[in-house]
Amino acid sequence: MKFAIVFFPTVGGKNGELTPTQYYDDGLAIAELADRLGYFQLKLVEHYFFEYGGYSPDPTTFLAAVAARTSRLRIATGAVIPAFTHPVKMSGQLAMLDNISGGRLDVGFGRAFLPDEFDAFGIPLDQSRARFDENVEACLRLWTEDDLTWDGTFHQFGPVTMLPKPTQQPHPPVFVASTGNLDSCRTAGEQGRNLQLIASVATRETIQEALGVYRRAWAQAGHTPGTERIDLSFPCFIDEDREAAYRAGEYVERKMSEKMASAVSAWATVKSDQYPGYERLASAAVGNGAAFDERVKNNKVLAGTPDDVRGQLADIAEWYGDDITVGLSVFSGHLPRADVERGLELFAKHVAPTFADDREPR
């Protein structure tokens, strides 16, 4: 089992919240500490306009700064949105980042889900899946082919040869971001792409079913068993004092719920067959952080003392496999940097060694 850290800003600079400059400065310091402590990866989201993720409209910019300040930490998009960026531009940005980092990039691609973002880019929600499929394929071919001519539904170009090519050959590891949609997981497995799942938003049974579908599709498509990579993300709040960890977690989860409620409010009047059931998000987001103890009990949130969190991770390894990367969502901007750093140090010293894979150098 490997351990990553996840940055998901949910601040907007109002009422004493971190400004963008403060968030980035704190985030870079946290990234340097994570590198020293031996964490495997740092992952950052792409979102726009809202305090729910809006400090990160271009994760590649921040990740380039992380790459310059670290030497071992892998950097990951979690995820970039192909529908919002021309594939020539996106493939070039990501290839540059892979070179700048010395081949430490993991690329997570996602479909996005906020109607206001699609409206701003002039992209119909109902084109979400088709644009995702086409633009990811275009990126992969731009990375691996010369004199590419592309005649797609949404973009036409060429012949072009992208420079630079990625450092990692034939290209950086590619992940598909999902909340557990079975069709998405099946397709990712068939295509030999890795998987990013936000485990905190789904039930244990949903995640197990999604992973089963994905792993079977991977094997049936003839991909080498055991070479797939699966990232599962969980909010994490750790302290020597269980009550202090819970207080911090309840506060951050409540703020996250408030920010998400605003971002998903458009779903109250929007419906799309590309996003079945998402029209319920507008009401579901309100009060999402209320039953914190229950979320911890169900291992949707990691919280408590190091002993508590070790027990949760033992359950997670039993449920989902011990060959996964667990992403610890630790930096929303609502806790002081010193508290985040102390939590990372506690986890690295008292939790991670229990699950270390002796076959891996990290």
C-alpha positions in Angstrom: 0.0 0.0 0.0 1.3 3.5 -0.9 0.2 6.8 0.5 -0.4 10.0 -1.4 -1.7 13.4 -0.4 -4.6 15.2 -2.0 -5.1 19.0 -2.3 -8.7 20.2 -2.8 -9.1 23.9 -2.0 -12.5 24.9 -0.7 -11.6 28.5 0.3 -12.3 31.8 -1.4 -10.3 34.4 0.6 -13.4 35.8 2.4 -14.1 36.1 6.1 -10.5 35.4 7.0 -10.0 32.4 4.7 -6.7 31.9 2.9 -6.1 34.0 -0.1 -4.8 32.3 -3.3 -1.2 33.3 -2.6 -1.4 32.0 1.0 -3.0 28.7 -0.2 -0.2 28.2 -2.8 2.6 29.2 -0.4 1.3 26.8 2.3 0.7 24.1 -0.3 4.2 24.2 -1.6 5.6 24.0 1.9 3.4 21.0 2.7 4.5 19.4 -0.6 8.2 19.8 0.4 7.5 18.2 3.7 5.6 15.3 2.1 8.6 14.7 -0.2 11.0 14.6 2.8 8.6 12.2 4.7 8.5 9.8 1.8 4.9 10.1 0.6 4.4 8.6 -2.8 2.4 11.2 -4.7 0.6 14.6 -4.5 -2.6 15.0 -6.4 -4.6 18.2 -7.3 -8.0 18.8 -8.8 -9.2 21.1 -11.6 -12.3 23.3 -11.0 -13.5 26.8 -11.8 -15.4 29.8 -10.4 -16.6 28.3 -7.1 -14.9 28.2 -3.7 -15.3 24.4 -4.2 -12.0 23.8 -5.9 -11.8 27.2 -7.7 -8.3 28.0 -6.6 -7.1 25.3 -9.0 -8.3 26.1 -12.6 -5.0 24.8 -13.9 -3.4 22.1 -11.7 -0.4 21.8 -14.1 0.8 25.3 -13.0 0.9 24.4 -9.3 2.3 20.9 -10.0 5.2 22.4 -12.0 6.1 24.5 -8.9 5.8 21.3 -6.7 8.1 19.5 -9.2 10.7 22.2 -8.9 10.7 21.9 -5.0 10.7 18.2 -4.7 12.8 15.3 -5.9 10.9 12.0 -5.3 7.2 12.9 -4.9 5.2 11.9 -7.9 2.8 14.6 -9.1 -0.7 13.8 -10.3 -3.7 15.6 -11.9 -6.8 14.5 -10.1 -8.1 15.2 -12.6 -7.7 17.5 -15.7 -10.7 17.9 -17.9 -10.2 17.1 -21.6 -13.6 18.5 -22.6 -12.5 22.0 -21.6 -9.1 22.1 -23.3 -8.0 21.5 -26.9 -6.1 18.2 -27.0 -3.1 19.9 -28.7 -2.9 22.4 -25.8 -3.5 19.8 -23.1 -1.1 17.2 -24.4 1.6 19.9 -24.7 1.1 21.2 -21.1 1.2 17.7 -19.7 4.3 16.7 -21.7 6.1 19.8 -20.5 5.2 18.9 -16.9 6.4 15.4 -17.3 9.8 16.7 -18.5 10.0 19.4 -15.8 9.4 16.8 -13.1 11.9 14.4 -14.6 9.2 11.8 -15.4 7.2 11.9 -12.2 3.8 12.7 -13.7 0.6 10.7 -13.3 -2.2 12.0 -15.5 -5.7 11.6 -14.2 -8.4 12.6 -16.8 -12.0 13.4 -15.6 -15.3 14.3 -17.2 -16.2 17.1 -14.8 -19.7 17.3 -13.4 -20.6 21.0 -12.6 -23.2 22.4 -15.1 -21.9 26.0 -14.6 -18.4 25.0 -15.8 -19.8 23.4 -18.9 -21.9 26.5 -19.6 -18.9 28.8 -19.2 -16.9 26.8 -21.8 -19.9 26.5 -24.1 -19.8 22.8 -23.9 -23.2 20.9 -23.7 -23.4 18.4 -20.8 -24.7 15.8 -23.2 -21.3 15.8 -25.0 -19.4 15.1 -21.8 -18.6 11.4 -22.5 -17.9 11.7 -26.2 -15.6 14.7 -25.7 -13.8 12.8 -22.9 -13.2 9.7 -25.0 -12.1 11.7 -28.1 -9.8 14.1 -26.4 -8.1 11.5 -24.2 -7.4 9.4 -27.3 -6.1 12.5 -29.1 -3.7 13.3 -26.3 -2.3 9.7 -26.2 -1.7 9.8 -29.9 -0.1 13.2 -29.8 2.3 11.9 -27.2 3.2 8.8 -29.1 3.0 9.6 -32.9 4.6 12.0 -35.3 2.8 13.8 -38.1 -0.6 13.1 -36.6 -3.6 14.1 -38.5 -6.8 14.1 -36.4 -10.3 14.2 -37.9 -12.5 14.0 -34.8 -16.0 15.0 -34.1 -15.0 18.0 -32.0 -11.5 18.8 -33.2 -9.6 18.5 -36.5 -5.9 19.2 -36.9 -2.7 18.1 -38.5 -0.5 16.8 -39.6 1.4 17.9 -36.4 4.2 16.5 -34.3 4.0 17.4 -30.6 7.1 18.7 -28.9 8.2 17.9 -26.4 7.3 14.3 -26.1 6.9 13.0 -22.5 9.9 11.8 -20.6 8.0 8.6 -19.6 7.7 6.3 -22.5 5.4 5.7 -24.3 3.6 8.3 -22.1 2.9 9.0 -18.4 0.6 6.6 -16.5 -3.0 7.5 -17.4 -5.8 7.3 -14.9 -9.6 7.7 -15.4 -11.3 9.5 -12.5 -14.6 8.1 -11.4 -17.0 8.1 -8.5 -17.7 4.4 -9.1 -19.7 4.4 -12.4 -19.6 0.8 -13.6 -19.4 1.6 -17.3 -16.5 4.0 -16.7 -14.7 1.5 -14.6 -15.3 -1.3 -17.1 -14.0 0.8 -20.0 -11.0 2.0 -18.1 -10.1 -1.7 -17.4 -10.6 -2.7 -21.0 -8.4 0.1 -22.3 -5.6 -0.6 -19.8 -6.0 2.7 -18.0 -5.5 3.1 -14.3 -8.3 4.2 -11.9 -8.9 7.1 -9.5 -11.8 6.7 -7.2 -13.1 9.1 -4.5 -13.9 6.4 -2.0 -15.4 8.9 0.5 -18.5 9.5 -1.6 -19.6 5.9 -2.2 -20.6 2.9 -0.1 -18.3 0.1 0.6 -20.4 -2.2 -1.6 -20.4 0.3 -4.5 -16.6 0.6 -4.4 -16.1 -3.1 -4.2 -18.4 -3.7 -7.2 -16.6 -1.0 -9.2 -13.2 -2.5 -8.4 -14.4 -5.9 -9.3 -15.7 -4.8 -12.6 -12.5 -2.9 -13.3 -10.2 -5.7 -12.4 -12.1 -8.3 -14.4 -12.2 -6.0 -17.4 -8.5 -5.4 -17.1 -7.7 -9.2 -17.0 -10.2 -10.2 -19.7 -8.7 -7.6 -22.0 -5.3 -9.3 -21.7 -3.5 -6.7 -19.7 -0.9 -8.0 -17.3 -2.5 -8.8 -13.9 -1.3 -6.8 -11.0 0.1 -4.0 -13.2 -2.9 -1.8 -12.9 -2.8 1.1 -10.4 -5.8 2.0 -8.3 -6.0 5.3 -6.3 -8.6 5.7 -3.6 -9.0 9.0 -1.8 -10.2 9.7 1.7 -10.3 12.8 3.9 -7.8 12.3 6.7 -7.6 13.9 10.2 -5.1 12.5 12.6 -4.0 13.7 16.1 -2.7 12.1 19.3 -6.0 13.4 20.8 -9.0 11.6 19.1 -11.4 14.4 20.0 -9.1 17.0 18.5 -9.0 15.0 15.3 -12.8 14.7 15.2 -13.2 18.5 15.9 -10.9 19.3 13.0 -12.6 16.8 10.7 -16.1 17.9 11.5 -15.2 21.5 10.8 -13.5 20.8 7.5 -16.2 18.5 6.3 -18.9 21.0 7.2 -17.1 23.7 5.2 -16.6 21.4 2.3 -20.3 20.6 2.4 -21.2 24.3 2.3 -18.9 25.0 -0.6 -20.1 22.0 -2.6 -23.7 22.9 -2.1 -23.2 26.2 -3.9 -21.2 24.6 -6.7 -23.8 21.9 -7.4 -26.9 24.1 -7.0 -27.5 24.2 -10.8 -28.4 20.5 -10.7 -31.7 21.5 -9.1 -32.8 22.6 -12.6 -30.6 20.6 -14.8 -30.9 17.0 -16.0 -28.7 15.0 -18.3 -28.6 11.3 -19.4 -24.8 11.6 -19.2 -25.1 12.1 -15.4 -28.0 9.8 -14.2 -29.1 10.8 -10.7 -27.0 13.9 -10.4 -30.1 16.0 -10.2 -30.3 14.8 -6.6 -26.9 16.4 -5.8 -28.3 19.9 -5.1 -30.3 18.6 -2.1 -27.9 15.8 -1.1 -24.9 18.2 -0.7 -26.7 20.2 2.0 -25.8 18.7 5.4 -23.3 16.2 3.8 -20.9 16.6 6.6 -23.4 16.3 9.4 -23.0 12.6 10.3 -19.3 12.7 10.8 -19.1 9.9 13.3 -21.0 7.6 10.9 -18.7 8.5 8.0 -15.7 7.6 10.2 -17.4 4.4 11.3 -18.0 3.4 7.6 -14.3 4.3 6.7 -15.4 7.1 4.4 -13.3 9.4 6.4 -10.0 8.5 8.2 -10.0 10.2 11.6 -8.7 9.8 15.1 -5.4 8.7 16.7 -2.7 6.9 14.8 -4.0 3.6 16.2 -7.5 4.5 15.0 -6.4 5.2 11.5 -4.3 2.1 11.4 -7.4 0.1 12.2 -9.4 1.8 9.5 -6.7 1.2 6.9 -6.5 -2.5 7.8 -10.2 -2.7 7.0 -9.7 -0.8 3.8 -6.9 -3.1 2.7 -9.2 -6.1 3.5 -12.1 -4.6 1.6 -10.3 -3.2 -1.5 -6.9 -4.9 -1.6 -3.5 -4.0 -0.3 -2.1 -3.1 -3.7 -3.8 0.4 -3.8 -2.6 3.9 -3.3 -4.5 5.7 -0.5 -4.8 9.4 -1.2 -5.1 11.4 2.0 -7.1 14.6 1.4 -5.4 16.9 3.9 -5.3 20.4 2.5 -8.6 22.3 1.9 -7.3 25.5 3.3 -9.4 25.5 6.5 -6.8 24.1 8.9 -3.6 25.9 9.8 -0.6 24.7 7.9 1.1 23.6 11.1 -1.8 21.3 11.9 -1.7 19.7 8.4 2.1 19.2 8.7 1.8 17.7 12.1 -0.8 15.3 10.9 1.4 14.2 7.9 4.3 13.6 10.3 2.2 11.5 12.6 0.9 9.5 9.8 4.3 9.0 8.2 5.9 7.9 11.6 3.1 5.9 13.2 0.8 4.7 10.4 2.5 4.3 7.1 5.2 1.8 8.2 2.6 -0.7 9.2 1.5 -1.0 5.6 4.8 -0.5 3.8 5.5 -2.8 0.8 9.0 -4.1 1.3 9.3 -4.6 -2.4 9.1 -0.8 -3.0 11.8 1.7 -2.2 9.3 4.3 -1.0 
